[in-house]
Amino acid sequence: MKKNIVVVLLMILGAMLIWGCVPQAPLPEAEEAAPPPPEKVELEWWTVQAGEQPAIAHWDYIIEEFEKKYPNVEVKRVDMIDEDFKTG
């Protein structure tokens, strides 16, 4: 009796092992919708480096590189004084 149970369990285990190796049917691919044309976006970037020339040049360079990568986005740098920045 115990031998029969062991044989049945081994057969079930073997069947499960083989079943796991069967390749899955490929899923149907979803139709890709054409992306909408990019609309122009304007962002305001607030900074507190008003008048600090090295920092302003650095931020302008970053904005320029960003706008090259994302031509539909325009970044407007807004220099603020500390208190205006905190309450903005």
TAWO-V156008 format. One record per residue. N is the residue number from 1. SS is DSSP state (helix for helix, strand for strand, loop for the rest). NEAR is the number of other C-alpha atoms within 12 Angstrom. D_LAST is the distance of its C-alpha to the last C-alpha in Angstrom with 2 decimals. Layout:
n=N ss=SS near=NEAR d_last=D_LAST
n=N ss=SS near=NEAR d_last=D_LAST
This chain:
n=1 ss=loop near=7 d_last=81.44
n=2 ss=helix near=8 d_last=78.88
n=3 ss=helix near=9 d_last=79.66
n=4 ss=helix near=10 d_last=78.89
n=5 ss=helix near=11 d_last=75.50
n=6 ss=helix near=12 d_last=74.63
n=7 ss=helix near=13 d_last=75.73
n=8 ss=helix near=14 d_last=73.69
n=9 ss=helix near=14 d_last=70.57
n=10 ss=helix near=14 d_last=71.04
n=11 ss=helix near=14 d_last=71.45
n=12 ss=helix near=14 d_last=68.26
n=13 ss=helix near=14 d_last=66.41
n=14 ss=helix near=14 d_last=67.84
n=15 ss=helix near=14 d_last=66.87
n=16 ss=helix near=13 d_last=63.28
n=17 ss=helix near=12 d_last=63.19
n=18 ss=helix near=12 d_last=64.53
n=19 ss=helix near=12 d_last=62.20
n=20 ss=helix near=11 d_last=59.19
n=21 ss=helix near=10 d_last=60.38
n=22 ss=loop near=10 d_last=60.67
n=23 ss=loop near=9 d_last=58.09
n=24 ss=loop near=8 d_last=55.60
n=25 ss=loop near=6 d_last=55.67
n=26 ss=loop near=7 d_last=52.82
n=27 ss=loop near=7 d_last=50.07
n=28 ss=loop near=6 d_last=49.80
n=29 ss=loop near=6 d_last=47.01
n=30 ss=loop near=7 d_last=44.30
n=31 ss=loop near=6 d_last=44.11
n=32 ss=loop near=7 d_last=41.16
n=33 ss=loop near=7 d_last=39.27
n=34 ss=loop near=7 d_last=38.37
n=35 ss=loop near=7 d_last=34.67
n=36 ss=loop near=7 d_last=32.94
n=37 ss=loop near=8 d_last=32.29
n=38 ss=loop near=11 d_last=28.85
n=39 ss=loop near=12 d_last=26.53
n=40 ss=loop near=13 d_last=24.18
n=41 ss=strand near=14 d_last=20.64
n=42 ss=strand near=15 d_last=17.72
n=43 ss=strand near=16 d_last=14.81
n=44 ss=strand near=16 d_last=11.78
n=45 ss=strand near=21 d_last=11.62
n=46 ss=strand near=22 d_last=8.94
n=47 ss=strand near=25 d_last=11.05
n=48 ss=loop near=21 d_last=11.51
n=49 ss=loop near=22 d_last=15.15
n=50 ss=loop near=20 d_last=15.17
n=51 ss=loop near=14 d_last=18.89
n=52 ss=loop near=15 d_last=20.25
n=53 ss=helix near=12 d_last=22.76
n=54 ss=helix near=12 d_last=24.00
n=55 ss=helix near=17 d_last=20.61
n=56 ss=helix near=21 d_last=19.70
n=57 ss=helix near=16 d_last=23.14
n=58 ss=helix near=16 d_last=22.72
n=59 ss=helix near=25 d_last=19.52
n=60 ss=helix near=22 d_last=21.21
n=61 ss=helix near=16 d_last=24.25
n=62 ss=helix near=18 d_last=22.46
n=63 ss=helix near=23 d_last=20.87
n=64 ss=helix near=19 d_last=24.36
n=65 ss=helix near=16 d_last=26.09
n=66 ss=helix near=18 d_last=23.76
n=67 ss=helix near=20 d_last=24.36
n=68 ss=helix near=14 d_last=28.07
n=69 ss=helix near=12 d_last=28.15
n=70 ss=loop near=17 d_last=26.18
n=71 ss=loop near=17 d_last=27.20
n=72 ss=loop near=16 d_last=25.68
n=73 ss=strand near=20 d_last=22.09
n=74 ss=strand near=21 d_last=20.41
n=75 ss=strand near=25 d_last=17.51
n=76 ss=strand near=20 d_last=15.53
n=77 ss=strand near=25 d_last=14.18
n=78 ss=strand near=21 d_last=11.31
n=79 ss=strand near=24 d_last=11.74
n=80 ss=loop near=20 d_last=9.20
n=81 ss=loop near=17 d_last=10.37
n=82 ss=helix near=14 d_last=9.88
n=83 ss=helix near=11 d_last=8.46
n=84 ss=helix near=14 d_last=5.75
n=85 ss=helix near=16 d_last=5.08
n=86 ss=helix near=11 d_last=5.69
n=87 ss=helix near=9 d_last=3.85
n=88 ss=loop near=15 d_last=0.00
